[in-house]
Amino acid sequence: LSLSEYTQAQFRQKIEHLKVLNDPLVITPLLLGLKDGACFITQDFFDGLPLSRLAEGPARLPLSDFFTIAGRLSKALDTVHEAGIIHGGVKPNNILVNHSTLEVRLIDFISAINVRDVSHFIYHRSFVRDTLAYTSPEQTGRINHRVVFSSDLYSLGIVFYELLAGRLPFISDDPLEVIHAHLAKDAPKLHEVNTNNPVALSNIVAKLMLKQPE
């Protein structure tokens, strides 16, 4: 990856800022290196797969496994917020899970995307499916709200919904339709999508996915 000196300095500043996060549930970058003109980031190794890989396929995650993963992920995000940091990119590809132990690591703290800055590739299907699908209303740039801690909670709600329903709450290949859904549509209730989901859990996830940051 080739980066300008200004961008490299920004990355190094952010890496230094992230050193306040010293928690086993998160993996933060250790340093930005340069070799043969290409930049690279080093970080601790964790033996796990992205949550997107763990949850793929027709079989839904057992509720007991969901509660284990959800509890650990919520604790990780709480630690991040207690340190005054907004992740900005909570999605399955940024959550590593060990298949055997269900240990969780939250990763990728430096490449959060502002949708307003990426209109040139917003129509890429992978971007819509893997990033925009988990974007909070205020991250879309269509409303006048700052991105705050609750933005991460909205994205967390989308992740939980997908794990419990076996599908995303808002599905479309059209990015504008996905953005509109984040802004104005309520997802079907989880306990109605799958009757195995307890109503209380369905209500918790619905609260995480409320449109209003407050």
N, C-alpha and C positions, 0 to 999 in steps of 0.2 A: 504494500500500500504506500503510495507516494503522497506526502502531505507537505504543504507549505510550512515555512518556519513559524509563521504566526499560528497556524493550526496546531503544530507540534507543541508550541508553548502553551496553548489552551489545554491540550490533552494532559500535558505534564502538570499544569496547575490543578486540573480536576483530579488527577491521580493523587496528588499531595493532599487535596481536600478530603478524598475518600479514605485516607489513612486513619481518620477518626473512627471508622467502622472496623472494629476488631471483634468479630463474632463468627463462630464456626458455621453459622447458617448462611453466610454470604461469602461470595468470592469476589474480591475487588482486584483490579489490576495492580501489579507491583511496580512496573516501570514501562516506559515507552522507549524502545531501543531502535537503533538505526544500523542497518547493514547493507552495503552495496547500494545505497540510495533508497532502500525500502524500509519503511517503518513497521515495527511489530510491537505487540503488547505481550508481556509475560504475566502469568498469574498461576496460582496454585492449581494442582491437578485434583480432580474429583472423579471417582469411578462411578459415573452415572450417565443416564440418557436424558435428553430433553423430555419434558413432560408430554410434549406432543407425540413422541414416539411411544411412550408408555401407555397412553390413552387411546392410541389409534386402533382401528378395527371395530367390528360390530359389538363386541362384548364390552359392557360398561364396567367401570371400576367398582368393585364391591364397596358398600357404604363404609365398612370398617376401615378399608384402605383409604378411602376418601377423607375420612375424619383424621386419620394419621397425617396424611400429606397436607390437608388444609390447615390443621393446627400448627404444624411446623412452618408452613409458608406464611401464615398469619403472624407467627412470632418473629420470623425473619423480617417481615415488612414493618412490624412494629418497632423493631430495633433500628431499622433504617430511618424511620420517621423520628424516633427519639433522638437520633443524632442530627436531626435537622435537614435530612437529605430526602429529596423526592426522586424516586427511581425513574419514572417517566416512560418505562417500557415493560411493564409487567405483562407477560404473555408466555405461553407454554415453551417457546423456544429459549426463553431466558430463565427457565426453571429446570434444574437438573435433579433427577431422582435416581437413587440406587434401587434397582429392581428388587434386590433381596431384602434390604433393610428398610426401605422407604425413607431413608435419610434424604433430606432436601437441601439444595443450595440455590440461592438467588444470585444470578450473574448479570453481567453486561450493564454496568452503571454509567457508561460514558457514550453510548450511541443512541440515546433517546431521540426520537424524530419528532420534529414539529411539522405537522401535515401542511402547514402554510408554506413550508420551504421546499416541498418535494412534488409540486404540481407536475413537474416534467416527467415523473415516472409513477404517478399515482394510479395510472390505469394498468400497471403490471398486476397480473392476477395474483402472483405470490405476495405482493405487497398488500393487496386488499385482504387476502385470506390470512396472512401471517402477522400483520401489523395493524392495519386499519380496523380489523374486526374487534380489536381489544382497546381501541382508542376512546378516551373519555370525551364527553361533549366539548369541554373547554379546550382539549387538545386539537380539535378539528379547526379551530380558528374562526368558526362561524358564530360564536357568541362572545360577548365581552366579559369573559371571566378569566382570571389568572389560573395557571396550572398550579394546584396546591396538593397537599397530602391526600385529600379525598379523591384526586384524580387517579392515584394508584389504587384506591379502594374500589373505584368503579371498574377498573381493569381486572382487579382481583375477582370481582363479582362475575365478570364475563368468563374468566377461567373456571371458576367454580361451576357456573351454569353449564359450560360445555362438558365438564367431567361428569356431572350428574344427569344431564339430558342426553348425552351422546351426540350432541350437535350444538352449533353456535346459536345464540338467540336471534341474531340477524344475519341472514344469508343472502348474498347477492354478489355477482361479479362486477356490478356497477358501483364504483366507489361513492358516487353521489347518493345512491340509494342507501348504502351502509351509513354514510354520514348523517343522512336524514333520519335513519332509524335511531342512531345514537342520540340525536337531538330531540326526537318527537315521538318515538314509538316505545310502547311497553312490551317487553317480552312475555310470551305465554308463561303462566305460572308453572314452576317446576313440578309441583305435585299433580298438575293436570297433564303435563307432558309424559310423566312417568309416575304412576301411582305408588311405586316403591319409595319415592322421596317423601319424607315426613313433611307435613305442612309447616311446622316450625322452621325447618331448614329451608324450605321454599321461601318463607317470609324473610329470613336472614339474607339470602342471596338477592331477593327483590330489593331489599333496603340498600344493599351495596350498590345496586344498579340504578338507584334513583338519579334522575337527571340533574337535580339541584345540588351543587357542591356542599352546601351547608347541611 
